Amino acid sequence: MKEDFELKDRKKDLLLHCVESYIENALPITSQKVHTEICNTLSPATLRNELNTLEEMGFLKQLYTSGGRIPTTKAYRYFVDWLMKNNVLDISQVDEIKDRFINRSAFLSDILNDLAKSISDITQYPTVVAVGGYKELLIKEINVIPLITGKGLVLIKTDAGIISNNISLKLEMSEENCKDASKFLTTSFYNKKISDVVNNIEYYNQMFKAQINYYQELFTTLVEVLKEYAKQTNIVKSANPQLILNSTSKNNIDDAKKLISVLENEEEIQKIIENIDCNSTNDIVFAIGDENCNEDLNDFSIVKANYKLCTGLVTSIGVIGPKRLDYAKIASALKYIVDEQKEDAVHESKIRKGGKNGRKQKDKDKVER
């Protein structure tokens, strides 16, 4: 990036230290503070000149005349680019993340909620998980379970996890009927994409006409469930008011109100997450301050990673907080998850090629990790 050539080593080191200091304690940067905490080999006058230069270059700004300086969006951008370029991540986070991802639920909704909550707990910032691609999920198994209420529970096992829904059942459908219907539906739709089923309703209707009548009615109900999943994008939020208050300026309650307002608008959050450096090939991307497409987030930053639960389901994880985010900690947490997903994809490929031997190797690798 251009600033790499403009900043000499001393200015670069000074800027990085200033950003780290402000992230840690949120106190304005002064030449005396820098002299005491960062660089006592230079005189306060020399440091003052260097800080003035960094301010003129747009990396620092003064809140008021004769006051200390704080980093600008440009400074944070320089900082996170330097972090990622030099792979300066917080390794201490890895063990905590590992512990949280050992046991995973089979239900897709639980997987997504756990993902959001785990990242939020680790980073201590509000976390959003935006999910797209339900229509590309592969159906592996369908189970219809009669409930005492007279309705039924349909469990659709996909390559990403189980999705569930309550459906209406005909009164005459017994438990045995439901078992037979489950086997028939599983055989009919095994390894089919949800979009294939939805887009070929007429074909399947003709097929079901030759079966017992309630199979066809059950299929019609099932298709309505699949249609809803095919067109939806889920937004899973893990944030409570206290967490938001902790992550924003204690002296500016308006910041917290703005963030809460944005988080409550799922359509707006989805648009914001999708628009963050959508053409980047990097695992972790950042939207800092006014880089966000929503003016209400001009005082906030978002760190985003794309995480594939399977070939058809991509989840975008966004951690949101003030511009003085602990970028190294958050990037480390997200990078670990992304790398785990890549390793799992490699293992699954080996399993498909190696059968039982591949599965044994995967188990062995997991134990070693």
N, C-alpha and C positions, 0 to 999 in steps of 0.2 A: 504494500500500500504506500501511497505517496509520503505520508508522514514519517515512515521509516528512514527516508533519505534526508528529511528536514531536521530530524532530531539527532544531535550528536549524543555520544554515550552518556555524558553527564546529565544533559537535559532529559534523555530517555529514562535513566535510572531515577532521577528526581521525580519525574512525572509518575512513574510506576509506583514509587514509594508513597507519593501524595495520595494517589487513588486508593491504594491499599489501606493507608491510615484513615482516610475518610470513610471507607467501607466499614472499618473496624469500630470506629468510635463516633462518627458523624459530627466531628468537631471541625470548624473551618481551619484552613491551612494558613499558617503564618510563618514568616522567615525564622522567627525565634523558635517556634515549635519544631520546624524542620531541622534547625541547627541542633536542638537538644535531642531529638528522637531519631533523626535519620543521618545527618551529615554534619559532624562537628569539626571536620577538617577544613571546611570553608567558613569564611566570616559571614555574619548575618547580612552584611551589606552585599556581598557577592551573591548570597542566596536570594536576597531581595531582588537583585537584578535578574537572576535566572527566573524567578517566579513571575516577574513583570514580563519577561520575554514569552514565557509559556502562556500568560494571559493574552498578550498581543497576538499570539498564534492561534488563540481560540480554544486552548485546552483547559484553562481555568477562568473563573469569573468571580468578581467581588459582589457580595450581597449588598454592601453599602460602602460608601467612601471610608477609607482607612480601616475597613474591616478585613477579616480573613477571606481567603478564597476557597471556592469549592470546585470540584471537577465539573466540566460540561459534558454534554452527550458525546462530543468529539473525543474527550479524554477517556470516557468509559469505552467507547468503540476501540480506541487505540489499545486500551488495557485488555479487553477480551480477545482482540485479534492476536495480541502478543501471547496471552495465555494459551490459546489454541495452537498457535504456530509453534510454541515451545513446549507444548504438552505439559503445562504446569497445572496438574490436577491434584486434588486433595485425596491422596491414597487412603487416608484414615477413614474415609466414608465407606470403603468397599466392604468391610466386614459386616457393618450394620445393614447394608443393602442386601448382602448375601443371605443374612438371617431371615429377612423379610420375604425372600423369594424362594425359599425352600419348599414350602407347602402352598400349592395353588388350588383354588376351587375348580370344580369342573364346569360351573355355571359362568357363562360369559359375563353376565352383569356383575357377578361377584369378582371376577378377574379384573374388570375395569375399575370397579370401586376400590378394590385392594391396591391396584396400581396407583390410583390417584392419592389414596390415603397414605400409602407407604412413602411416596415421594414427598408429600406434604409434611408428614411427620419428620422425615429426615432433614429436609431443607428448612422447615418452619416458615414456609411461604404458601399462599394459596396455589393450588395446582388444578389445572383443567386438562381433561382428556377428551379430545374430539375424535369420534370414530366414524370412519367412512368405509364403504365397500361391503356392507352386509350382503348385497345382491350377488357378490362373487364367492360367498362361502359355499363350501361343498357339504351337501347333506350326507351324513354317515348312518344315521339311525333315527327312526321316529317311533315314539311310544305314546300311546293314548291311554290315560289312566282315569277311570270313572271316579268321581268324587261323591260324597254322601249328599252334597247339595243338589245333585241331579245334573250338574255340569261335568265337564271333563278337563283334565290337565294334559296338554300336549307338550312333550319334551322333544325338541329337535336337536339331535347331536350333530354338530358341525365340526369342521377341521380346526375351528378356533375355540370351541367350547359349546356348552348346551344353552340354547335359548328356549324359553318357556312361555306359555300363554294359556289362559283359561278359555275354553270353547264350550258351545252348547252341544249337548248330545240328545239324540232321540231317546225317549223313555225306555223303549224296548231294547236298547243296547246294553247287554250284560257285560260283565268283566271278561268273559270268554270271547264275546264279540269284539271287544276292544283289543284283546291280545291278537286275535286273527287279523283285525284291521291294521294293527301296528306292524305285523310281519309283512302284510301285503304292501303297505305304504313304504316300508323300508326297502323291500325288494324293488319296488317301482322307481324309487327316487334315489337309490344308493349312488353316491358319487356324482349326483347331478347338482349343478349350481342352482341357487335359489332363483336367479334370473331366468334360467332355462325353464324351470317349472312355471314361473309367472308368465313368461312369454309364449308358452306352448299350452295354454289352458285348454284350447279346443281339442288338441291331440289327446291329452290326458282324459278329457271328458268322454271322448269316444271310447277310450280304453276302459274307463270305469263303468260305462253303460252295460258292459257285458258282465259286470260283477253284481253282487248283492246291492240293493238300492242304497242302504245306509252307507256303503263305502263311497258312493258317489257324493252323497250329501256331506260326508266327512271330508272328502277331498275339497269340495267347494269351500267349506269352512277353513280348512287348512290353507288354501290358496290366499284367502283374505288375510290370514296371519302373515304369510310369507310376503304378500304385497306391502304390508306395513313396514316390515323389516327391510325390504328391497329399496324403499324410497327414503328411509330415515337416516339421519346422522345423529348419533347420540353425543350429548355433552355431559360428561361426568365431572362434577366440581367437588373438590375437597377443601373447604374453607369455612371457618367459623368466624364470627365477628371479632373474637379476641385475637385470633391469628392475624386478621387483617389489620387490626389496631396496632399489634406488635410490629408489623412489617412496614407501617407508614410512620410519618413524622408525628411525634407525640404532641408537637405544638400546632399541628395542622389537621384537625379532625375532618376538614373538607376533603383531604386526600383519601381518607378511608371511605367517606361517603361516595366519592366518585368511583372508587374501585368496587365497592359493593354494588353500586348501580350497574356497572358494566358486567360484573359477574352474574347478575340476575337476568341479563338479556342474552339468552342462549344463541339467538341468531347473530347478534353482534359479536359475541365471543367466537363463534364459529368462523365468521368472516375475518376477524382479527388474526386468529391462529392460522387460517389457510393462507393469508396474505403475507405472512412473515417469510421473506426470502424463499418463496416457493420454488424458485429455479436453482437453488443452491444444491450442490452435491455433498455438502458437509453433513456429518452426523448431527452436529449441534449448531444451531443458528440463534442469533440474538436480534431483538428489536429493542433499541434503547431510546427512551424518551420520545422525541418527536419523530423517530423512525416508525413509530406505531401509526396505523391508519386511523386511529380514533383519538381526537384531541383530548378526551378525558384521561387518556393514558400517557400524556406528554411528560408527566412526572414519574412514570413507571417504566420498568423494563420487563421483557418477557424472554425467557430462555426456552427454546423449543427443540424437541427431538422427535423424529418419526420412528415408531416402533411397530414392527410387523408381528402380529400374533399368529398369522399364517399367510399363505400366498395371496389370499383374497381380502384380508382385513388389515388395514393400516390405521394405527392410532397415532394421533399427534399429541404429545405431552407438552403442555406449556406451564412453566412455573412463573408466577407473576409477583412482582414486588417493587419497591422503590428503586430508583436508579443505582443506589448504593447497595445493590444485591451482593451477596457472597457468591460471585460468579464462579470461582474455582470449585466451591463445594457443590453447587447446583450442576455445573457441567460434569463433574465427576460422577454424581449420582445418575444422571441421564446417560452418560457415556457407558457406564457399567451395564445398564439395562440394554442399550443398543448392541453392545458387544456380546452380551449373553444371547440376544436374539439371533445374532449372526452365527454364533457357535451352535445354537440349537438347529439352525437351518442346515448347517454342514452335517451335523449328526444325523438329522432326519434323512438327508440325502444318502448318507452311508447306510442307514437302516434299509432304505428302499432297495439299495443295491446289494446289501449283504444279508438281508433276512435276519434270522436269529443271531448270527454272529455280530451283525451291526448293532442290534439291540444290546447285546452283552458289552460291546465296546463303549456304547453310549453310557451305560450304567457305570462302567469302570471309570470313564472320563469324569462323570459327575462326582463320583466319590473322591477322585484325586483333586478336583477343584474345590 
